Amino acid sequence: MRQVTITTEFIKLQDLLKFAGLVETGGEAKERIQAGEALVNGEVCAQRGKKIRPGDQVRFNGETLTVKYAD
C-alpha cells in the first residue's frame, strides 16, 4: 500500500492516478476510470472527478493507494 500526501482538502481520482504515476496522461486516466478499472473503497468507480479524501482507499492496476494530509 502506498500513501500519497496532499495539501488540499481532497484530490480528484484522475489527478491522484496521474500524481502517483500510475497513468501517463489525463486522457489515459479518463479512459481507464470510465472502463471500470479503478476501485474506491472496494467498489468500482467510473467517476473520474470522484473526490478522494484521507481514509479512502483506491485500487488501480494492482496497486493500492491511500491519501493523507501533509503534516
Secondary structure, DSSP 8 states (H G I E B T S, - for coil): -EEEEESSS-EEHHHHHHHTTS-SSHHHHHHHHHTT-EEETTEE---TT-EE-TT-EEEETTEEEEEEE--
